[in-house]
């Protein structure tokens, strides 16, 4: 089956247990029109999940209603439409997004931003399937499936009084929580390959870059990862993406790790050799000569620095190599040389 570029961009990618659980829920929802509430941090793919739910039903249009972008008095007009002359500047009648979604799916993104007065009007639409455009004396009908998303804790918003309890229960029929990317890092390689394929060409990452991407926490989640790959593709001129192609956020991440490492080393002094792996044993130090300070062989200092860097990065060799100012291949060779590779 041929997949268009638009379909590929809206594909859900992931093989982790959490990703598979979300896909199973989406499959089950294809046979019903129950409301769904999608919870998760910004950038976790809530709109993609909403589109997949709609695609399974194969009914009507998919209308995105971004509650965070609608402000002031125009918000009601955007949702419900208005008749000609409803307010100053309403030269023509306008269809609202609620009416545009009739027969399909209305995706309310960031529904926690919806003001209380409009929450009440939305609840009536969901219950009665009817609404009244701004300035109109007659009602119109619109029957749609609602999928809502938010990065807020709506249960807490209900307790604070900033979100209607009855609307919350109306929306929370099926609840899907999307895990942040830092909690499903096993999906990162598949997502990277997906974004690289969307970019076209035959690009790939060096192993060093892949290890850095796997070690990063991704506060912006999948959206940040996609932007990262797009940046690397844009600035790179060859088939391989290197460390120098990483965007500034990841470069700063590595610099910060290096600064933390150097600060830790400065505060704690020379690292103890006892953190070396069992069996290697500390290298014997040259006893001090009267009138001269103790002399430590350069090889021992190097070995200690490597052990300390690996301990600090919790075994992340790519980041450790960056902190030490050497290449990853050099680090691997040193690990074998000092019998620290196992």
N, C-alpha and C positions, 0 to 999 in steps of 0.2 A: 504494500500500500504506500502510495507516494504521500509524503508529508510536505506541505508548503512551508515557506520560510516563516510565514505568520503563525502557522500552527506550531512550528518548532519553537518559536520564541515563547509561546504560551504553554509549553510542555512542562509537566512536573517531573523533576529528575531526583532520584534518590533510591538507595537500596537499604538504608538503615531500617531498624525495626520500627522506629517512629514514622519514617516516611511511608513504609508499607502499611502501617496502621491507618494513616490518613487516606491512602489510596483505597483501602478496603471500605472505609466509611463513605467515600465519594461514590464507589460502585453501588453500595446499598441505597444511597440517596437518589440514584438515577430513576428509581421506580416510584418515587413519591414527590410530593410538593410541599413537604413540611418546611417551616422556617429553619434556618441554620445560623448559629452564632460562631464566628471564627475569632479566636483569641490568640494573640501572639505579639511579639515585639515588632517594631517597624522593620520592614525589609525581609520578613520571613516567608512571604509569598501568599498572603491572604487573598489577594485579587486573583492569582493563578488558581487557587483552590476554588474560589467562587466561580470562575469561568469553567473549570472542569465539572463542577456540579451542574451548571447550566447545560453544558455540552451533553451530558448524559441524558438529560430530559428531552433535548432536541425540540424545544417548544419556544416560539416567539423570540423577541429581541433580548439582548443582554445590555442593560442600562446601568452605567456606573454613576452613582450619586456620591460625590466627595463632600461629606458634611464639613470638613475642615476648611474647604475653599469657599464656601458660601457664607457671606457675612451680611449683617444688617437687614434692612427691610426687603432686600431683593431675594433673600433666602426663600421666603414663602412663594414668591413668584416663580423661582427656579423649580421648586418642588411641585406646585399645583397649577402653575400657569396663571394667566390673567386675561381679562377681556379688554377690548379697546377702551381707553379712557379711565382705566381702573385707578391710575395715579398719574401724576405729572410725568410726562415723557412716554406714557404707554400709548404710542401712536397706532399700534396694531395689536391684535390679539396674539397671545403666545401660548403654545402647548407646553405644559410642565413635564418634568421627568417622570412623575408618577403616571401620567396618562401615556407617555411614550413606552413605558414598561408593560402595558396591558398585554396579557397573554404570554409574557415571558418572565424574565428574572430581573429584579431590581437589587443591585448590589450597593448597600449603604456602607461606604467606607468611612471609618472613624465615626461611627454613630454616636459615640460618647460626646462628640462636640455639638450634637443637635440640641438647641434650646428647649426648655421645658414646654413652652407653648406649642412648638411644632411637634414635639413628642406626642402630645395629646391628639393633635390632628392626624399624625401618622397612625396612631393606635386606632382611630376611628376608621381610617382607610382599610387597615388590616382586618378589622372586625366586620365592617359593613360593605366593603368593596366599593365605596363611593366617596367622592370628595367634591369640593366646590372651588372653582378657580377664583383667584383674587378679583373682587369687584363683580362677580356673577351672582345672580339670584337663584340659579338652577344648579342642581348637582349632576355630576357625571360619574360613570362607573369605570373602575380599573381593577382587574383581577390579575395579580402577579404573584410570583414566588419571591419572598424576601430572603436575602442572605446578607447578614450584617457582620461587620468586622470592627475590631477595636484593639488598641494596645493598652487600654485602661482595664482596671478591675471593676467591671460594672456592678458586681455585688456590693463593693465598697461605696461606689457612687450612689447606689440606691440607699444605703444607710446614711449617707451624707445629705440625701435629699436632692441631689443634682441629676438623678435619672429616675424616671417613673418606674415604680415596682411592677405595675401591671404590664407595661411595655416590655420590661426585662423578661418577665415570664412568658410573654407572647413570643419573644425572639429566641429564647433559650430552650427551644424544643430539642434541637440536636446541637450539641456543643463539640466543636473541634478545636483543640489546642495545638498550635504549631510550635514546635521546639525551635529555639534559637540555634544558629549554625554551630556555635561552640559546643553544643550538646550532641551534635550528630556529625562529627568531623569525618566519619567514614564516607559521607556523601560528597566531600569536597573534591576528590579526584574526578568523580563522574560529572559534577557540576562544571569543573574546569574544562573538561573535554567538550561538554555541551556548549559552553560559551565560546570556546575556540572554534568549534564547527560553525557557529553562527557568524563568526568573524570572517569565515572563508579562508582559503589557502590551506597550507599544511604546516601549521605552527605547532610547536611543542615546548614544554618547559624543561630546563635543566633540573637534575635531581635536587640540586641545592635550593633552587627556587621553590620546588614543590615542598620541600621540608619546611621552608620558612612559611609558606602559605598554610601548611598543616599546623604550625605552632602558633599562629596568630589567633586572637580571640574573636575577631570579626564582630565588633559592636554594631555595625550596620547590616549584619547578616548576609543573606544571599545577594541582596541588591548591591552591597559593598563589594562582594566578591566579583560580581559581574562587571561593575565599574572598574575594578582592579585589572581584570583581564582585558577589557576594552582599552584601558590606558596602556598596558604593556604592548598590546598589538599595534596601537597607534604610534608609539615611539620606537618600536623595534624595526630593524631593517633586514633581519635574517630569519632563517627558519627556527632558530632557538631563542627562547626568551630567557634573559640572564638577570642576575641580581640587580644590575644597574638599571634595568627596565622597570623595576618595582616603583609604584607610585609613592609620593612623599609620605603618606601615612605609614606605610610599612617600612620605609627608610628610617623615619623617625622612631618607629617601634624598635628597630635594631639598634639605633644610636642610643635610645633610652636604656635598653638592656645592657649595652656596653658601659654606659655611664654608671648604672647600678652595680655592675660587676666591679668596675674600677673603684667605686666608692666603698663597696663591701671589702674589697681587698685592702684598701688603704686603712680602713677602720680596724679590721681584724688582724692586720699584719700578715706575715708570711703564712700560707696555709699549712696545716699539719700534713705530714706525709702519711699519717695513719688512715686517711680517707681513701688511699689507693686500694685497688682491688686485692682481695685476699690472695696470698701466694706470691705476690711480687716482692713484698717486704721493703722497708725503707732503705734507700741507698745510704751507705755509711758516709758520715760527714768527716771531713778532714779535721783533726783535732786542732784547736787554736794554738798558735805559737805565741809565746810570751811577747807582749808589746804589739801584737797584730790582732785584728778581729778575726772571728771564725770565717773560714772560706768554704763556700758551698759550690760544688762543681756546676757549671752552666747547664749540663745535661739534667742535673737534679732540679735546678730551678725551672727548666723547661717542662720537665715531667710534672712538677707540682702545679705549674700554671695550667697545664692541660687538665689535670685531675680536678682542680678547683673550678675551671670553666665548665666542665661536664657536670660537676655537682651543682653548680649554680643554675645551669640550664636544664637540670633534671634529665640529662642524657641526650638532649637535642644537639646533635653534632653540627648541624648546619649553623645554628645560632652560636654555638661554642666557637666554631672556626672564625665566624665574623667577629666575635668579641676578642679573639686572640690575634686578629689581623692576619690570618693565614687562609689559604684556600682549603676547601674541604678535602681534596685529594692529599694535600700535605698533612692535614690532621689525621687522616686514615693511616698514612705511612708512619707518622709518629706514634700512633696507638699501637701499631704492630711492633715498632722498634722498642717501645717501653713495655710491651706485653700487657697492654690495657685494652686490647681489641675485643675480648670476649665479653 
